[in-house]
Amino acid sequence: MSDKLKIGISIGDINGIGLEVIIKTLLDNRILEYFTPIVYGNTKVASFHRKALGINDFSFNVINSPEQAHARRPNMINCWQEDVKVTLGEENEIGGKYAFLSLQHAVDDLVAGNLDALVTAPINKHNIQQEGFDFPGHTEYLQARTNSSDVLMFMISEGLRVGVVTGHVPVKDIAPSISTAAIVSKLKLMNASLKQDFWIQKPKIAVLGLNPHAGDNGLIGTEDEAIITPAIEQAKSSGVFCFGPYPADGFFASDTYSKFDAVLAMYHDQGLIPFKHIAARNGVNFTAGLPVVRTSPDHGTGYDITGRNLASATSFTEAVFAASHIVKRRREQEKLLENPLVARRLSRDRD
C-alpha cells in the first residue's frame, strides 16, 4: 500500500484544453514519485485528445475507485460509458454536461475522504449551468458541497499571492457587495491560510482600495473611508497584520506588492489582471477556507488553441504540486500541534 498522496483531477470542458494540459503534465513520469494522479473523465475522450495532439506513448490505468489506483501510473475513473462527440474548440451543451459529471464524481470522492486533494481543469461557466450546478464557478460549488460558511479565491505564485473580496459578480454589483464584515472575513481567511497552508507565522497583508486613488479622501467615492478603512482596523484588532487601503495602480506599478505576503483586492479583475501578468504562466488558483484542498490553473478553457498542441501545461503542473504541498503542510502542522509544548509555542508566536 502506497502512502503517497492521491490527487484527484477533474477534466473540465471536454472541448477545451483541460485534457491537453493534464496529459502533458502526466507525461513526465517523475511526477509519479510525488503523488498518485486519479483523473475523472472517460478513456475514449482522453484518447481523442491524445491522438489530436500526436502523443502516442501515453495511456491511463483504468480503475473504478481511488482505492484501486496504481501508485506508478496515471489513473482514470470512467465517469460515463456512452460515446460522446468531442468538438474541439466549440462551446456547447455537451462540453458542460460532461465537465460537470467529471467534477461531481471527483468532489464526491474528495468530500468522502477518498482523495487527498482535487485539481480542477477549466470549465466554461456558461455551458456548465444545469441541474445540480447553479453556481458562478468552481469556488462557489465547492463551498456549497463542503458546507463552508465563507471561502477565499486565492491566486498564488512564487512571488505574489492575491485574494479577492468579491469573486464572479457583475461589475455593477461589486460596490453593493462590499461591506466591512465581508472584508474582515476575507482577511481572517487569508491570514489563517497563510499560516496553515504556507507556514508564514506572522503574515503581512496589503488591502487595496475600491475606487481610483483609494477614493482620494472621499473625492472619488466614499467606500474606501467608510467601509475599507474600518475593516482594516477591525481586522488588526483581531490579530491580522494588515495595511491600506492602497490605490491598486500605483501599488502594483511600484512593486509595493513585493513587501507583503499577500494582497486582498476588492474585486476579480482588480486582483487577477496584475496577478496573471506578474505570475506569467506559473499562477495557481487555490480555494482557501475549505476543509479540503482544491487548486486549479489560472487560465480558462482555451477554445481558440484546443487540439493544436499549443497549450502550456505549466500552470496546471504548478496547481498539482501546490495541492500536494498544501496537504503536506496541513498534515505536518496537525502532527506538530499534537505536542502540547509545540502548540503552546505556536500560539504564543501568533499572538
Secondary structure as GFF3:
##gff-version 3
##sequence-region A 1 351
A	DSSP	beta_strand	5	10	.	.	.	ID=ss1
A	DSSP	alpha_helix	18	26	.	.	.	ID=ss2
A	DSSP	three_ten_helix	29	33	.	.	.	ID=ss3
A	DSSP	beta_strand	35	41	.	.	.	ID=ss4
A	DSSP	alpha_helix	43	52	.	.	.	ID=ss5
A	DSSP	beta_strand	61	63	.	.	.	ID=ss6
A	DSSP	three_ten_helix	66	68	.	.	.	ID=ss7
A	DSSP	beta_strand	75	78	.	.	.	ID=ss8
A	DSSP	alpha_helix	93	111	.	.	.	ID=ss9
A	DSSP	beta_strand	117	120	.	.	.	ID=ss10
A	DSSP	alpha_helix	138	145	.	.	.	ID=ss11
A	DSSP	beta_strand	152	156	.	.	.	ID=ss12
A	DSSP	beta_strand	161	164	.	.	.	ID=ss13
A	DSSP	three_ten_helix	171	173	.	.	.	ID=ss14
A	DSSP	alpha_helix	174	177	.	.	.	ID=ss15
A	DSSP	alpha_helix	180	196	.	.	.	ID=ss16
A	DSSP	beta_strand	205	208	.	.	.	ID=ss17
A	DSSP	three_ten_helix	212	215	.	.	.	ID=ss18
A	DSSP	alpha_helix	223	223	.	.	.	ID=ss19
A	DSSP	pi_helix	224	228	.	.	.	ID=ss20
A	DSSP	alpha_helix	229	237	.	.	.	ID=ss21
A	DSSP	beta_strand	242	246	.	.	.	ID=ss22
A	DSSP	alpha_helix	248	253	.	.	.	ID=ss23
A	DSSP	three_ten_helix	256	259	.	.	.	ID=ss24
A	DSSP	beta_strand	262	265	.	.	.	ID=ss25
A	DSSP	alpha_helix	268	279	.	.	.	ID=ss26
A	DSSP	beta_strand	284	288	.	.	.	ID=ss27
A	DSSP	beta_strand	294	297	.	.	.	ID=ss28
A	DSSP	three_ten_helix	303	305	.	.	.	ID=ss29
A	DSSP	alpha_helix	314	337	.	.	.	ID=ss30
A	DSSP	alpha_helix	340	350	.	.	.	ID=ss31
###
